[in-house]
């Protein structure tokens, strides 16, 4: 497996953001994506993405084999919620590894939860998604969505070897469609894809990110 650059890496945090001002849009209004409600929140923030990211998802879906659909699970995540997730997972790791330094904890947490200051979800640039059949049944991609590295024995990593052939085929289908429209994957999470954020800029060689984290109020 190639060396993975984590979201906490200085190479990511050093990338500047040149905010383009593109709006957040409700993916449910596209009428094309299947939307799962497992991450639904009182403000409906989960269902929003930058307009350019949604457009790319719709193009990716059109590339899938007949009978397959993208199943959208989560998009925008307010920075306050991102901080909550980050602290919660950090506390879990501290309890499991009392000898680890703060730096080790910070790096280990970022395999699974992005540091709040660079989090693609908080910029509306990232989407957690999977594949479903025509009836909306979720396909096997090797682990449940949002399985952490400890729970899954590393099978949540996109190129993990400890998954079955069906899951590998399905991951390859998802990867091919999303890569073709310019999204990049965070390799510790097969379900996490983004466009326009700092991690995307690093992977694609862009000088700056297009979207930065922001605190906004969303209304339906």
N, C-alpha and C positions, 0 to 999 in steps of 0.2 A: 504494500500500500504506500503511495507517495506521502511525503511529509505534509501534514495538514497545517495550514496557517489558521490560527484561531482568531476569533473576533477581537480578543484582547491584545493581539500582537501590535507592537508599536508601528508596524508598517501600515496597519489599518487605521489606527487612531491618528496618524500623521497626515492622512489624506484630507485636504480641505473640502469644504462644502460650498458650492456656488448654487444656492437655492434658486430653482427656476420658477417657483411660485405656482406650479401646476396644482390644480384642485384635487381634493379627495372626492371620490364618487362611490355611491352605494352599488356594490356588485350585483345586488338582487334586482336592480332595475335594468340590468342588461338583458334579462329574460333568457339567457343562454346557459349560464353556469348553474350547476347544482350547488346549493348552499346548505351546509350542515350547521345545525344550531348548537353544537356541543360547547362552543366558546362564546355563545351569546351573552351579552352584558347589558345592564340597564340602559346605557346610552347608545347601544347598537354600534359601538365603535368597531367591533370585530369585522363588520361587513363592508368596511371602507378600504379603498386602495387609491393610490394615485391613478389618474386617468390613463396615463401611458402604460402603467403596469397592467391594468385591466384590459386594455386593447391588445396587449401581447398575449394575455391568457386566452382571449377569444380566438386569436389566430392559432395558438397552440392546440386548442381543442379541435379546431377544424382539421388538424393534421393527424389526429388519432384514428386508429382503425375503426371501421363502422361498428357501432354498438358500444363504444367506450366513451366516457365523459370524464371531465375534470370534476372533482368534488372539492369545493372550496370549504376550508375550515376556519381560517383566521387570517385577517389582514392587519389593519391598523391596530396598534396597542398603545394607549396613552403612556407617556413616560412614567407616570406615577405607578401604573400597574407593572410596567417593566421593572422598575426598582423593587417592587414588592416580590416579584418572581425571583429576581436576582438574589436578594437577601435571604429569601426562604430556602433556596437551593444551597446557598453558601452555608447557612446554618446546618443543613443536613450533612454537608461534607465535613464541616468542623466536628460534628458529633461523631462521624465515622472515622475521621483521621485527625485526632487531637494533636498529633505531632507536626502537622503541616503548617508552613508559614502562611502569612496573609497573601504573599505572592503566589504560592502554590494553589491556595484556595481560589484566588481570583482567576487564575488561568484555567483551573479545572472547571469552575462554574461556567466559563465562557464556551466550553464544549457544547453546552446545552441551553444556556440562557445568555444572551448578549449583554455586555455591560451597557447600562442605560445611556451613556453618552454617545454610543455608536450604534445603538440598536436599530436595525433596518425596519422592524415592525413599527417603531415609534416615528418613523419617517413616512409611513404609508407605502414603503418601497418593497416590503416583503410579504410573502403569502405562504401559509402552511396549507398544503393540499395533497390529495391523493387521487386515485383512479376509481371509477365506479362503472358498473355495467349499465345497460339501457334502463333497467328497473331501479337504479339508484343503489344497488348493493355494492358495498365497498369491496374492492379486490384485495388479494393477499399481496402485501409488499414487504413481508418479512417480520415486521413488528407492528404493534399498535402505533397510531399517531402519537407523537410526544413521549415515546418511551425513552428514558434516559440511559446513558451508557452502562450504569450499574445494573439496572433492571434487565436490560437486553443483552448483557454480556458483549456489548459493542456492536450488536446487529443493527442498531439504529444508524451506524455509519453507512453512508451511501454505498460504498464499495466493499462492505463487509463480506467475508467469505462464508460466514456461518448462517446462511439463509438458503431456502430451497430453490429449485430451478424455476418454479412458477413465480416466486417473488422476484427473483433476479430478472426474469423476462419482463415483468410488469414495471420494475424500476427502470429498466432500459427504455421501455416505451415512454414513460414519463420523462426521463432524462432527455431523450431525443427530441421530443416535441418542445419542451421548454427551452432547451439549449438553442434550438433552431430559431426561436424568436428573441433571443438575446438575454434571457434570464440566466443567472448563475446560481449554483447550488452551494449551500454551506455543508461541507462534506461530512460533518458529524451528525447531520439530520437529513435523511433522505427526502423528507417532506418540505423542507424549507428552501424557498427560491426567492430571488430578489432581482431588482433592476433599479439602477439609479442611485444606490446607496454607496457608502464607503467601501464595503467589501466587494461590491460589483466593480467599482473603479479599480481596486487593486487587481482583481482577477483579469479584467479586460484591458488594463494598461491606461485607463483614462486618467487625466491629470487631476480631476476633481469629481466629487459626487454631485448629483443633480438635486437630490432631496436630503434634507436634514431633519432630525427629530424636532417635533414641535408639540406644544400643548395647545389643543384646540377643543372647542365645545362642538359636539355633533348633535344635530336634531334630525329626526326622521322626516 
